[in-house]
């Protein structure tokens, strides 16, 4: 398990999510993390092949994460898409 809240992606693409101190706010957050973590890991791997990546500053991270709104139309569209891909779109209630 992880020493602190976060995620780990193993070589065989098994995703391990651990929310210890701050649990996920919703199932949407867990699914969103599960979708974007492997994608971001692939981007990071490619960046590392080009040279030493420069990490985002705390301000850049805060600016990026402050715009996320779980109930926004964009998040709801993504949620509907992910549900359809998983074959359970009929379980979603209308917003």
C-alpha positions as CSV (number, residue, x, y, z in Angstrom):
1,X,0.0,0.0,0.0
2,X,1.0,3.6,-0.3
3,X,2.6,5.5,2.5
4,X,0.3,8.5,2.0
5,X,-2.9,9.3,0.1
6,X,-2.3,9.0,-3.7
7,X,-2.1,6.5,-6.4
8,X,0.4,4.0,-7.8
9,X,0.5,2.5,-11.3
10,X,2.3,-0.7,-11.6
11,X,4.1,-2.0,-14.7
12,X,1.1,-4.2,-15.7
13,X,-1.2,-1.2,-15.5
14,X,-2.9,-2.3,-12.3
15,X,-4.1,0.9,-10.6
16,X,-4.0,1.2,-6.8
17,X,-5.9,4.1,-5.3
18,X,-5.6,4.9,-1.7
19,X,-7.5,7.7,0.0
20,X,-6.4,7.6,3.6
21,X,-6.7,11.1,5.1
22,X,-9.0,12.6,2.5
23,X,-11.5,10.2,1.0
24,X,-12.8,10.7,-2.5
25,X,-15.8,13.0,-2.5
26,X,-17.8,10.8,-4.8
27,X,-17.8,7.8,-7.1
28,X,-17.3,10.3,-10.0
29,X,-14.0,11.3,-8.4
30,X,-12.8,7.7,-8.1
31,X,-13.7,7.0,-11.7
32,X,-12.2,10.2,-12.9
33,X,-8.9,9.4,-11.2
34,X,-9.0,5.8,-12.6
35,X,-9.5,7.2,-16.1
36,X,-6.9,10.0,-16.0
37,X,-4.1,8.5,-13.9
38,X,-3.0,5.9,-16.5
39,X,-3.3,8.6,-19.3
40,X,-1.2,11.0,-17.2
41,X,1.3,8.3,-16.5
42,X,1.8,7.7,-20.2
43,X,2.3,11.4,-20.8
44,X,4.8,11.6,-17.9
45,X,6.7,8.6,-19.3
46,X,7.0,10.2,-22.7
47,X,8.1,13.5,-21.1
48,X,10.8,11.7,-19.1
49,X,12.1,10.1,-22.3
50,X,12.7,13.7,-23.7
51,X,14.7,14.7,-20.6
52,X,14.2,15.8,-17.0
53,X,10.6,17.0,-16.6
54,X,10.0,20.3,-14.7
55,X,7.3,19.7,-12.1
56,X,4.4,22.1,-11.8
57,X,4.7,24.7,-9.1
58,X,2.2,24.7,-6.2
59,X,0.4,27.7,-7.8
60,X,0.1,25.9,-11.1
61,X,-1.3,22.8,-9.4
62,X,-3.8,24.9,-7.4
63,X,-4.9,26.8,-10.5
64,X,-5.5,23.6,-12.3
65,X,-7.4,21.8,-9.5
66,X,-9.4,24.8,-8.3
67,X,-11.3,24.8,-11.6
68,X,-12.6,21.2,-11.1
69,X,-16.3,21.2,-10.2
70,X,-17.9,17.7,-9.8
71,X,-21.4,18.9,-10.8
72,X,-20.3,21.0,-13.8
73,X,-21.8,20.1,-17.2
74,X,-18.3,19.1,-18.4
75,X,-17.9,16.6,-15.6
76,X,-21.5,15.3,-16.0
77,X,-20.8,14.7,-19.7
78,X,-17.7,12.8,-18.9
79,X,-19.6,10.8,-16.3
80,X,-22.2,9.9,-18.9
81,X,-19.5,8.9,-21.4
82,X,-17.7,6.7,-18.8
83,X,-21.0,5.0,-17.8
84,X,-21.8,4.3,-21.4
85,X,-18.4,2.8,-22.0
86,X,-18.9,0.6,-18.9
87,X,-22.3,-0.5,-20.1
88,X,-24.3,1.0,-17.3
89,X,-25.5,4.3,-18.7
90,X,-29.1,3.2,-18.0
91,X,-28.3,3.4,-14.3
92,X,-27.7,7.1,-14.4
93,X,-30.5,9.3,-13.2
94,X,-31.2,12.5,-15.2
95,X,-29.4,15.6,-13.8
